[in-house]
Amino acid sequence: MAKFSANLSMLFTERSFLDRFAAAARAGFRGVEFLSPYETPVEELAQRLRDNRLALALFNLPMGDRTRGERGVACLPDRVDEFREGVARAIAYARALGCPTVNCLAGIPSPKTKMIEARRTLIENLRYAGDRCAESGVQMVMEPLNRYDAPGYFVTHSGRALDLIDETGSNNVKLQYDVYHMQRMEGELAATIERLLPRIGHIQIAGNPGRHEPSVGEINFRYLVDRLDALGYEGWVGAEYHPRGRTEDGLGWFTSYRTKSEA
């Protein structure tokens, strides 16, 4: 049965970040994830996970300056040293927190960057990150984003992501498949997931349009989750969406899955 992790960067934001762990546990989640752990001492994160009996499913490599719209630095030729320092930092957090998977965001190249150079840089950085993570028993994934929410982002389709991953030659880089982003870019969600499942390391869900609760909009999320169960997917499904109101008021979609998991 699908196991859901609550993305604490988007859910339970009525509370301070550290208080969101307890809120997620009270709501019935057994796992959490978030965009970035680096602003919080690792000891405090570990304590919140222990206190609430939560597993940490995923977080991102350092993403650059999000206040300036940066979405990762992996494809930026002038920031390779920064990327590699970020890999070491992510591995240290992952090991301390028992997190099995870290996600790489490719980034948005500047208009002055040649696309062939951005591609070469991304492949080399993914290879480096995948190999360093493998040495520590951590899985690396890379996530395509849609070009509407992230204009200029370098990797916008699952096929392109896998082509780049193949070129790394690394056995430790998989695809992070975000249902919301890929609905906006590709559609064919169920067929794509079924075809690519052996190469998917993490899945995230949200409704479209709006990136709200999975039950809102055009995506039949129950069908997708049932297909994941039928296909034997054993990884986490991250609830990464913007609630339309209080997080708890919009968790009806999760209730039946919580009930099954407790049966």
VEXDRENDO-344438 format. One record per atom (N, C-alpha, C, O): x negated, z negated, y negated. Coordinates in steps of 0.02 Angstrom, whole numbers, padded with zeros to 5 digits, always signed. Each point is the difference from the previous one (the first is absolute). Layout:
XZY;...
end
This chain:
-00041+00000+00059;+00041+00000-00059;-00043+00000-00063;-00053-00032-00001;+00075+00068-00050;-00039+00005-00062;-00013-00069-00030;+00044-00043+00001;-00104+00034-00027;-00017-00062-00035;-00015+00018-00073;-00039+00045-00014;+00072-00080-00031;-00002+00017-00071;-00045-00049-00038;+00003-00060+00011;-00043+00087-00055;-00039-00041-00046;+00026+00010-00071;+00016+00056-00020;-00010-00111-00016;+00024+00002-00069;-00058+00014-00047;-00050-00036+00001;+00057+00086-00043;-00053+00014-00048;+00009-00046-00060;+00047+00008-00040;-00091-00056+00033;+00008-00053-00050;-00019+00023-00070;+00009-00037-00048;-00035+00098+00041;-00011+00027-00067;+00064+00026-00030;+00005+00009-00061;+00045+00003+00104;+00064+00029-00024;+00060-00045+00014;+00048+00001-00037;-00051-00040+00090;+00056-00042+00019;-00011-00072-00024;-00057-00023-00007;+00112-00012-00004;-00001-00071-00020;-00038-00011-00065;-00029-00053-00011;+00030+00103-00033;-00038-00005-00063;+00033-00047-00050;-00027-00009-00055;+00084-00020+00072;+00029-00052-00042;-00044-00063+00000;+00009-00045-00041;-00056+00042+00088;-00044-00057+00008;-00072+00019-00015;-00017+00059-00004;-00025-00109-00004;-00072+00013-00006;-00025+00029+00066;+00032-00008+00053;-00088+00042-00055;-00024+00035+00059;-00008-00047+00060;+00023+00016+00054;-00054-00073-00064;-00012-00044+00057;+00064-00030+00028;+00003-00018+00059;+00048+00011-00101;+00064-00027+00024;+00040+00052+00039;+00049-00018+00033;-00069+00080-00035;+00037+00052+00036;-00010-00004+00075;+00043+00023+00038;-00097-00053-00016;-00012-00007+00072;+00055-00041+00032;+00028+00020+00051;-00013-00078-00079;+00052-00043+00027;+00068+00034-00003;+00041-00006+00046;-00028+00043-00100;+00064+00035-00007;+00008+00053+00055;+00054+00008+00028;-00108+00028-00014;+00003+00050+00054;+00013-00032+00067;+00040+00025+00040;-00073-00081-00027;+00010-00035+00064;+00071-00025+00006;+00031+00006+00053;-00003-00035-00107;+00069-00024+00002;+00049+00057+00012;+00052-00010+00032;-00068+00070-00056;+00044+00057+00010;-00004+00029+00070;+00041+00041+00019;-00091-00064+00020;-00005+00022+00069;-00056+00047+00016;-00009+00020+00057;-00031-00002-00107;-00057+00043+00012;-00055-00040+00036;-00010-00059-00013;-00023+00093+00060;-00056-00031+00035;-00067+00029-00021;-00053-00022+00022;+00056+00072-00066;-00061+00029-00026;+00009+00017-00074;+00056+00010-00024;-00112-00006-00011;+00000+00020-00070;-00056+00050-00012;-00046+00007+00041;+00050+00027-00096;-00054+00044-00023;+00003+00000-00076;+00048-00025-00029;-00099+00052-00003;+00000+00004-00073;-00051+00052-00021;-00042+00022+00039;+00047-00003-00102;-00044+00053-00025;-00072-00025-00005;-00047+00034+00020;+00039-00094-00049;-00069-00023-00014;-00005-00075+00007;+00039-00037-00030;-00087+00013+00070;-00010-00073+00006;-00053-00028-00046;-00009-00060-00003;-00027+00104-00033;-00064-00019-00028;+00005-00046-00061;-00049-00030-00022;+00109+00025-00006;+00010-00043-00058;+00009-00074+00020;+00002-00044-00043;+00004+00032+00108;+00015-00067+00026;-00055-00022+00047;-00021+00039+00042;-00003-00100-00049;-00052-00024+00047;+00024+00006+00072;+00058-00016+00015;-00102+00038+00028;+00019+00013+00069;+00025-00063+00035;+00043+00003+00043;-00070-00062-00062;+00021-00062+00031;+00073-00015-00015;+00036-00027+00043;-00013+00044-00103;+00070-00013-00018;+00046+00047+00040;+00053-00021+00022;-00073+00083-00014;+00040+00046+00039;+00004-00023+00073;+00053+00001+00031;-00110-00021-00004;-00001-00022+00070;+00045-00061+00010;+00035-00005+00050;-00035-00040-00098;+00042-00060+00005;+00074+00018-00001;+00039-00027+00039;-00019+00073-00082;+00071+00021-00003;+00021+00035+00065;+00056-00010+00024;-00100+00049+00003;+00016+00032+00064;+00009-00052+00055;+00048+00003+00039;-00094-00050-00035;+00005-00053+00051;+00063-00042-00010;+00037-00013+00048;-00026-00009-00109;+00056-00045-00013;+00067+00031+00019;+00046-00035+00020;-00042+00101-00027;+00064+00034+00012;+00001+00040+00064;+00047+00038+00013;-00099-00047+00028;-00005+00034+00065;+00012+00075-00007;+00039+00030+00037;-00074-00001-00084;+00006+00072-00014;-00064+00036+00021;-00055-00026-00007;+00064+00087+00032;-00056+00045+00012;-00009+00045-00061;+00049+00019-00032;-00110-00003+00016;-00014+00048-00053;-00010+00069+00032;-00046+00009+00039;+00089+00039-00057;-00001+00065+00033;-00047+00050-00033;-00032+00040+00034;+00027-00043-00101;-00035+00054-00036;-00013-00020-00072;+00039-00038-00030;-00094+00063+00002;-00009+00002-00072;-00045+00060-00015;-00027+00031+00045;+00019-00015-00109;-00038+00059-00020;-00073-00017-00016;-00016-00057-00019;-00026+00106+00026;-00066-00004-00031;+00009-00007-00075;+00053+00018-00026;-00103-00045-00010;+00006-00002-00073;+00018+00069-00028;-00028+00051+00020;+00076-00051-00067;+00031+00062-00023;-00022+00022-00069;+00028+00047-00027;-00078-00079-00002;-00018+00016-00068;+00043-00038-00049;+00025-00054+00016;-00015+00081-00075;+00038-00034-00053;+00072+00027+00001;+00013+00053-00028;+00032-00091+00058;+00069+00022+00005;+00035+00001-00069;+00047+00038-00009;-00071-00078-00038;+00030+00000-00067;-00013+00067-00036;+00035+00017-00047;-00086+00019+00070;-00014+00066-00028;+00026+00056+00045;-00016+00059-00011;+00056-00077+00060;+00030+00050+00043;-00043+00022+00058;+00017+00050+00033;-00072-00085-00019;-00043+00021+00055;+00033-00017+00067;+00031-00053+00007;-00037+00098+00041;+00028-00009+00067;-00054+00007+00052;+00005+00043+00045;-00056-00083-00050;-00057+00006+00045;-00057+00037-00032;+00008+00033-00051;-00068-00039+00082;-00060+00032-00027;-00037+00040+00053;-00056+00023-00012;+00087-00013+00070;-00037+00029+00056;-00020+00072-00010;-00048+00023+00031;+00083+00014-00074;-00018+00071-00010;-00038+00011-00066;-00010+00057-00020;-00011-00110-00012;-00032+00006-00065;-00076+00000+00008;-00029-00051+00019;-00004+00107-00031;-00072+00007+00014;-00044-00050-00038;-00053-00018+00024;+00075-00003-00083;-00042-00044-00041;+00012-00074+00015;-00026-00044-00035;+00065+00029+00088;+00016-00070+00015;-00010-00018+00074;+00034-00043+00027;-00082+00077+00003;-00014-00012+00071;-00025-00070+00011;+00020-00033+00048;-00065+00009-00091;-00026-00068+00008;+00057-00051-00005;+00002-00048+00039;+00042+00058-00086;+00057-00045-00007;+00044+00001+00062;+00022-00053+00023;-00011+00112+00005;+00040+00006+00060;-00032-00039+00057;+00034-00038+00035;-00099+00046-00025;-00033-00033+00056;-00003-00076-00009;+00006-00037+00049;-00013+00015-00110;+00004-00072-00012;+00070-00025+00017;+00009-00055+00027;+00042+00096-00042;+00069-00019+00016;+00013-00003+00075;+00039-00041+00022;-00072+00084+00016;+00007-00002+00073;-00026-00067+00026;+00033-00032+00042;-00091+00011-00065;-00027-00064+00022;+00046-00058-00019;+00009-00047+00039;+00018+00050-00098;+00046-00053-00022;+00063-00001+00042;+00023-00054+00020;+00004+00112-00005;+00061+00004+00041;-00012-00027+00070;+00041-00036+00027;-00098+00054+00002;-00015-00024+00068;-00006-00077+00000;+00023-00032+00047;-00054+00005-00098;-00007-00073-00003;+00069-00034-00003;+00011-00050+00035;+00034+00077-00075;+00068-00028-00003;+00036+00010+00066;+00033-00045+00025;-00039+00105+00004;+00036+00014+00063;-00022-00047+00055;+00041-00026+00038;-00106+00014-00033;-00025-00045+00053;+00023-00071-00012;+00019-00035+00047;-00021+00013-00109;+00019-00069-00015;+00075-00012+00010;+00021-00055+00016;+00019+00108-00025;+00073-00007+00003;+00030+00027+00065;+00061-00001+00009;-00103+00024+00036;+00025+00027+00063;+00042+00062-00008;+00046+00012+00039;-00062+00028-00089;+00039+00061-00015;-00028+00059+00041;-00060+00014-00007;+00100+00019+00047;-00026+00052+00044;-00012+00068-00033;-00036+00042+00028;+00066-00031-00087;+00001+00068-00029;-00008-00003-00075;+00031-00041-00034;-00074+00085+00007;-00005+00008-00072;+00012+00074-00017;-00017+00045+00038;+00047-00035-00097;+00022+00066-00021;-00044+00026-00057;-00019-00036-00045;+00003+00101+00050;-00040+00034-00052;+00046+00046-00040;+00034+00043+00029;-00034-00051-00095;+00032+00047-00045;-00053+00047-00028;-00052-00021-00023;+00067+00086+00027;-00050+00050-00017;-00019+00001-00073;-00059+00007-00017;+00108-00014-00027;-00013+00001-00071;+00023+00064-00034;+00024+00046+00032;-00032-00046-00097;+00020+00056-00043;-00063+00026-00034;-00027-00033-00044;+00002+00092+00063;-00060+00027-00032;+00012+00017-00073;+00055+00018-00020;-00106-00024-00020;+00006+00019-00070;+00003+00076-00005;-00022+00035+00046;+00049-00009-00101;+00003+00074-00009;-00068+00033+00003;-00004+00060+00013;-00049-00098-00026;-00067+00029+00000;-00030+00004+00070;-00051+00033+00010;+00082-00067+00038;-00028-00002+00068;+00018+00063+00039;+00059+00020+00001;-00108+00011+00029;+00014+00057+00043;+00033-00024+00065;-00023-00049+00029;+00075+00084-00008;+00038-00022+00058;-00043+00000+00063;+00009-00043+00044;-00056+00089-00038;-00044+00001+00058;-00044-00062+00002;-00016-00026+00053;-00004+00002-00113;-00041-00060-00003;+00042-00063+00015;-00024-00046+00032;+00085+00045-00056;+00045-00056+00015;+00013-00004+00075;+00002-00054+00029;+00008+00112+00002;+00012+00002+00072;-00061-00026+00039;+00007-00041+00045;-00065+00066-00063;-00061-00022+00034;-00009-00075-00007;-00018-00034+00048;+00029+00008-00109;-00009-00071-00012;+00049-00041+00042;-00019-00051+00029;+00082+00073-00026;+00050-00037+00038;-00018-00001+00074;+00006-00052+00033;-00027+00108-00006;-00017+00002+00071;-00059-00047+00015;+00002-00037+00049;-00053+00040-00091;-00058-00044+00011;+00019-00073-00006;-00023-00042+00039;+00065+00026-00088;+00020-00070-00009;+00044-00024+00057;-00006-00057+00022;+00051+00100+00002;+00042-00019+00057;-00042-00011+00062;+00012-00047+00038;-00061+00089-00028;-00045-00009+00058;-00037-00067-00005;-00003-00038+00048;-00024+00025-00107;-00036-00063-00011;+00046-00059+00012;-00018-00047+00036;+00078+00048-00066;+00047-00056+00006;+00023-00009+00072;+00004-00056+00025;+00012+00111+00007;+00023-00004+00069;-00052-00030+00046;+00015-00042+00042;-00078+00062-00051;-00054-00026+00042;-00014-00073-00014;-00010-00039+00046;+00010+00020-00110;-00014-00071-00017;+00057-00044+00025;-00012-00055+00025;+00073+00078-00032;+00057-00039+00025;-00002-00007+00076;+00015-00053+00027;-00034+00107+00007;-00004-00002+00073;-00049-00054+00023;+00013-00034+00050;-00068+00026-00085;-00049-00050+00017;+00028-00071-00003;-00025-00045+00033;+00078+00036-00072;+00031-00066-00008;+00068-00004+00035;+00035-00050-00008;-00018+00100+00047;+00063-00001+00037;+00061+00009-00043;+00054-00024+00017;-00061+00059-00074;+00055+00012-00046;+00018+00074+00001;-00044+00043-00002;+00109-00027+00004;+00023+00069+00000;+00006+00024-00073;+00028-00034-00042;-00054+00094+00029;+00008+00032-00065;+00056+00050+00003;+00005+00039+00048;+00038-00038-00099;+00051+00052-00007;-00005+00031-00069;-00027-00031-00046;+00053+00092+00038;+00003+00032-00065;+00072+00022-00012;+00033+00025+00045;-00010-00034-00107;+00070+00012-00016;+00010+00058-00049;-00027-00002-00055;+00065+00053+00074;+00021+00050-00049;+00055-00029-00044;+00042-00038+00023;-00042+00056-00087;+00052-00019-00048;+00036+00061-00027;-00028+00055+00002;+00088-00064-00026;+00035+00058-00027;-00023+00015-00072;-00020-00045-00036;+00021+00108+00018;-00028+00021-00065;+00046-00016-00058;-00021+00006-00058;+00083-00027+00071;+00046-00017-00055;-00014-00071-00026;-00002-00011-00060;-00008-00036+00106;-00017-00068-00020;-00074-00007-00018;-00018-00044-00039;-00023+00086+00066;-00073-00004-00011;-00027+00069-00018;-00034+00031+00041;+00049-00006-00101;-00023+00067-00019;-00076+00006+00004;-00037-00043-00023;+00015+00097+00054;-00071+00012+00006;-00033-00032+00060;-00060+00011+00012;+00098-00051+00026;-00030-00033+00058;-00027+00053+00048;+00030+00053+00009;-00087-00068+00023;-00037+00051+00036;+00029+00018+00068;-00010+00057+00022;+00044-00102+00010;+00026+00013+00068;+00075-00013+00000;+00022-00058-00006;+00017+00110+00014;+00073-00006-00008;+00040+00019+00063;+00061-00005-00001;-00093+00026+00054;+00035+00020+00060;-00035-00029+00062;-00061-00010-00001;+00099-00003+00053;-00029-00029+00060;-00049+00048+00033;-00052-00022+00025;+00068+00086-00024;-00045+00049+00030;-00067+00003-00035;-00053+00004+00032;+00055-00005-00098;-00063+00001-00039;-00040-00063+00014;-00062+00002+00007;+00096-00058-00004;-00035-00063+00015;-00036+00004+00067;-00057-00021+00006;+00091+00047+00044;-00030+00004+00067;-00057+00050+00003;-00048-00010+00036;+00053+00064-00074;-00056+00047-00004;-00062-00035-00027;-00055+00010+00026;+00063-00049-00078;-00056-00037-00029;-00028-00051+00049;-00060-00008+00008;+00106-00027+00025;-00021-00050+00050;-00040+00033+00056;-00051-00026+00022;+00074+00084+00001;-00036+00036+00052;-00071+00017-00021;-00047-00004+00040;+00039+00022-00104;-00067+00019-00024;-00047-00059-00005;-00061+00010-00003;+00086-00070+00003;-00045-00058-00001;-00037-00008+00066;-00056-00026+00001;+00087+00048+00053;-00029-00011+00066;+00005-00072+00023;-00026-00017+00053;+00060-00025-00090;+00007-00070+00017;+00059-00011+00047;+00052+00032-00008;-00061-00076+00056;+00055-00018+00045;+00040-00060-00025;+00045-00024+00034;-00062+00001-00094;+00031-00061-00025;+00038+00011-00065;+00008-00047-00040;+00015+00108+00028;+00041+00014-00059;+00066+00031+00024;+00000+00051+00034;+00055-00083-00052;+00066+00025+00018;+00041+00013-00063;-00023-00011-00056;+00084+00034+00067;+00046+00016-00054;+00046-00059-00014;+00027-00030+00046;-00019+00013-00109;+00055-00044-00020;+00058+00044-00021;-00007+00040-00046;+00063-00047+00080;+00057+00043-00012;+00053-00039-00038;+00033-00044+00028;-00025+00059-00092;+00050-00031-00042;+00061+00046-00002;-00003+00055-00027;+00057-00079+00055;+00061+00041+00007;+00025+00023-00068;+00022+00058-00007;-00025-00101-00042;+00025+00018-00067;-00042+00058-00029;+00028+00050-00023;-00093-00057+00023;-00043+00052-00028;+00008+00066+00038;+00004+00053-00031;-00001-00057+00097;+00003+00062+00039;+00069+00032-00001;+00006+00061+00009;+00047-00100-00020;+00065+00031-00011;-00001+00043-00063;+00029+00055-00001;-00061-00080-00051;-00003+00038-00063;-00044+00062+00005;+00012+00049-00035;-00062-00050+00079;-00046+00055+00004;+00014+00048+00058;-00012+00060-00007;+00038-00085+00063;+00003+00041+00061;+00069+00002+00032;+00021+00053+00025;+00015-00110-00024;+00059-00004+00042;-00020+00001+00073;-00056-00016+00017;+00103+00035+00027;-00015+00004+00072;-00031-00065+00025;-00048+00001+00039;+00075-00057-00061;-00032-00064+00014;-00006-00015+00075;-00054-00015+00025;+00111+00018+00010;+00000-00019+00071;-00047+00045+00040;-00039-00024+00041;+00044+00090-00051;-00041+00047+00037;-00074-00011-00015;-00042+00004+00045;+00026-00016-00109;-00070-00011-00018;-00027-00064+00030;-00056-00001+00026;+00095-00052-00030;-00023-00064+00029;-00012+00008+00075;-00050-00023+00027;+00097+00056+00007;-00008+00008+00072;-00063+00040+00017;-00036-00016+00046;+00024+00069-00085;-00058+00043+00013;-00066-00036-00016;-00049+00010+00035;+00049-00050-00087;-00063-00030-00023;-00009-00072+00021;-00051-00030-00017;+00098+00001+00054;-00002-00071+00013;-00066-00025+00028;-00023-00053-00020;-00010+00089+00067;-00064-00025+00025;-00054-00007-00054;-00049-00035+00009;+00060+00068-00066;-00050-00002-00053;+00022-00043-00060;-00035-00004-00050;+00092-00028+00057;+00026-00043-00053;-00021-00073+00013;+00011-00026+00054;-00041-00005-00105;-00021-00069+00008;+00045-00051-00034;-00005-00060+00014;+00049+00083-00058;+00045-00045-00035;+00057+00042-00029;-00010+00058-00019;+00070-00087+00015;+00059+00034-00027;+00030-00044-00053;+00002-00061+00007;+00023+00092-00061;+00036-00035-00052;+00066+00034-00013;+00007+00061+00009;+00043-00100-00031;+00067+00028-00011;+00027-00021-00068;-00017-00054-00026;+00059+00097-00002;+00040-00014-00060;+00052+00055-00004;-00007+00053+00030;+00060-00067-00066;+00052+00051-00009;-00020+00052-00052;-00043-00012-00042;+00074+00069+00047;-00010+00054-00048;+00068+00031-00017;+00039+00014+00045;-00025-00003-00110;-00043-00009-00059;-00002-00073-00023;+00041-00041+00019;-00091+00027-00061;-00004-00064-00032;-00050-00049+00029;-00020-00047-00035;-00001+00057+00096;-00045-00047+00035;+00028-00070+00002;-00034-00050-00013;+00099+00047+00030;+00033-00064+00006;+00006-00020+00074;-00038+00025+00042;+00085-00068-00025;+00009-00022+00069;+00004+00059+00047;+00027+00052-00018;-00054-00058+00079;+00001+00056+00048;+00070+00026+00015;+00008+00058+00018;+00042-00101-00025;+00069+00020+00015;+00033+00038-00057;+00057+00022+00008;-00091-00013-00064;+00028+00033-00059;-00027+00071-00006;-00061+00010-00001;+00105+00039-00001;-00022+00068-00012;+00007+00045+00061;+00040-00013+00045;-00079+00066-00045;+00010+00055+00047;-00036-00008+00067;+00013+00039+00046;-00057-00088-00040;-00039-00007+00062;+00039-00043+00049;+00022-00055-00017;-00014+00080+00078;+00033-00039+00052;-00053-00044+00034;-00027+00016+00052;+00013-00073-00085;-00055-00041+00023;+00014-00030+00069;-00047-00010+00039;+00110-00005-00023;+00015-00028+00066;-00017+00050+00055;-00026-00019+00053;+00040+00081-00065;-00019+00051+00050;-00076+00002+00009;-00024+00004+00056;-00012-00006-00112;-00073+00002+00004;-00028-00060+00037;-00046+00007+00042;+00072-00066-00056;-00024-00060+00034;+00016+00003+00074;-00041-00020+00042;+00101+00044-00025;+00018+00007+00071;-00047+00049+00035;-00020-00011+00057;+00001+00065-00093;-00047+00048+00030;-00069-00032+00011;-00032+00012+00051;+00010-00052-00099;-00064-00035+00009;+00002-00044+00061;-00048-00003+00039;+00104-00033-00030;+00007-00042+00060;-00002+00042+00063;-00034-00018+00049;+00070+00074-00049;+00003+00042+00059;-00069+00030+00016;-00016+00011+00058;-00023+00003-00110;-00066+00030+00010;-00053-00052+00018;-00056+00017+00016;+00075-00081-00019;-00047-00052+00018;-00049-00020-00054;-00054-00026+00015;+00072+00037-00078;-00043-00020-00055;-00006-00076-00002;+00051-00034-00001;-00111+00008+00000;-00011-00072+00002;-00029-00028-00064;-00013-00060-00005;+00002+00104-00045;-00029-00023-00063;+00052-00030-00046;+00059-00006+00017;-00082-00013-00077;+00044-00028-00050;+00036+00055-00039;-00025+00056-00007;+00084-00072-00016;+00038+00042-00046;+00006-00039-00065;+00035-00050-00004;-00069+00073-00047;-00002-00036-00063;+00060+00015-00043;+00016+00058-00014;+00018-00111-00008;+00056+00007-00047;-00031+00001-00070;-00013-00052-00030;+00003+00112+00004;-00034+00009-00065;+00047+00035-00047;+00000+00062-00005;+00041-00100-00030;+00050+00029-00043;+00014-00045-00060;-00021-00058-00001;+00056+00086-00049;+00019-00038-00059;+00073-00022+00008;+00045+00042-00004;-00032-00106+00015;+00069-00023+00007;+00041+00015-00063;-00026-00001-00056;+00090+00015+00067;+00044+00015-00057;+00019-00064-00037;+00022+00003-00058;-00029-00060+00089;+00014-00065-00031;-00046-00051+00031;-00058+00014+00014;+00084-00075-00002;-00039-00050+00036;-00016+00025+00070;+00043+00030+00033;-00104-00040-00011;-00020+00025+00066;+00047-00023+00054;+00022+00040+00041;-00006-00105-00040;+00043-00027+00054;+00068+00033+00001;+00030+00007+00053;-00004+00012-00111;+00067+00031-00002;+00001+00069+00031;+00054+00025+00016;-00111+00006-00008;-00002+00068+00027;-00029+00004+00070;-00020+00054+00021;+00018-00109+00015;-00030+00000+00067;+00050+00012+00056;-00015-00013+00058;+00074+00036-00074;+00048+00014+00052;-00026+00050+00052;+00017-00005+00059;-00056+00052-00081;-00028+00050+00046;-00043-00033+00055;-00006+00025+00055;-00024-00083-00073;-00047-00034+00044;+00034-00048+00048;-00029-00020+00050;+00091+00000-00066;+00033-00054+00036;+00006+00014+00074;-00016-00043+00042;+00038+00103-00024;+00011+00014+00071;-00066+00001+00038;-00002-00020+00059;-00052+00043-00090;-00065+00000+00034;-00025-00070+00008;-00031-00016+00051;+00042-00027-00100;-00020-00070+00006;+00038-00033+00057;-00029-00038+00039;+00093+00052-00034;+00041-00030+00053;-00025+00021+00068;-00005-00042+00046;-00012+00105-00038;-00026+00024+00065;-00066-00033+00018;-00012-00018+00057;-00031+00010-00108;-00066-00028+00014;+00004-00073+00019;-00044-00026+00035;+00097-00008-00057;+00008-00071+00016;+00039-00012+00064;+00004-00056+00024;+00026+00110+00003;+00041-00007+00060;-00043-00017+00061;+00026-00008+00055;
end
